[in-house]
Amino acid sequence: MVYSMAGQREKALTIRQELFERQQLGEYITPIAFLAVDLGLDDMEAACSDLRAYVNEGGSGWSFVGFLGSQFEKLAAHPPSADLLRRIELLD
């Protein structure tokens, strides 16, 4: 998230690819890791997919609200993501 927010999109994409490759090798990578990168890249469709994976794994909302900071508002403004946030009781 930090690289992409700092205008270093290529570094953010590299991190995302590394996470994906590690996951393909069997390492558990939390969907929140992908969510952070995708939000920073402003890829709301991918971020929503990441959030859906997190919710489907049984994730609770409060574990990542502080981590996302101001990016949480961006996620909450995206209607499909907002529906998922309601499922984990982070939005009314």
C-alpha positions, 0 to 999 in steps of 0.5 A, spaced: 500 500 500 505 504 501 509 503 495 503 505 491 501 511 495 508 513 494 507 513 486 511 507 486 506 503 482 511 498 479 514 496 486 507 495 489 506 490 483 512 487 484 510 485 491 503 483 489 506 478 484 511 476 490 505 474 494 501 471 489 508 466 487 509 465 495 501 463 495 502 458 489 508 455 493 503 453 498 505 459 503 499 462 507 498 469 505 492 472 508 487 476 503 488 482 507 495 482 504 493 483 497 487 487 499 492 492 502 496 492 495 490 493 491 487 498 495 493 502 494 493 501 487 486 503 486 484 497 483 477 496 487 475 490 483 481 486 486 480 489 493 473 487 493 475 480 491 480 480 496 475 482 501 470 477 499 476 472 500 477 474 507 470 474 509 469 467 506 475 465 510 471 467 516 475 474 518 472 479 522 472 486 521 476 489 526 482 486 525 484 490 519 480 497 520 486 500 524 491 497 518 487 500 513 487 507 516 484 512 511 483 506 505 478 503 509 473 509 507 475 508 500 473 501 501 467 503 504 465 507 498 465 502 493 458 499 493 460 491 492 465 492 498 460 496 502 456 490 502 461 485 504 463 490 510 456 490 512 457 482 513 462 483 518 459 488 521 463 494 520 458 498 516 450 499 518 
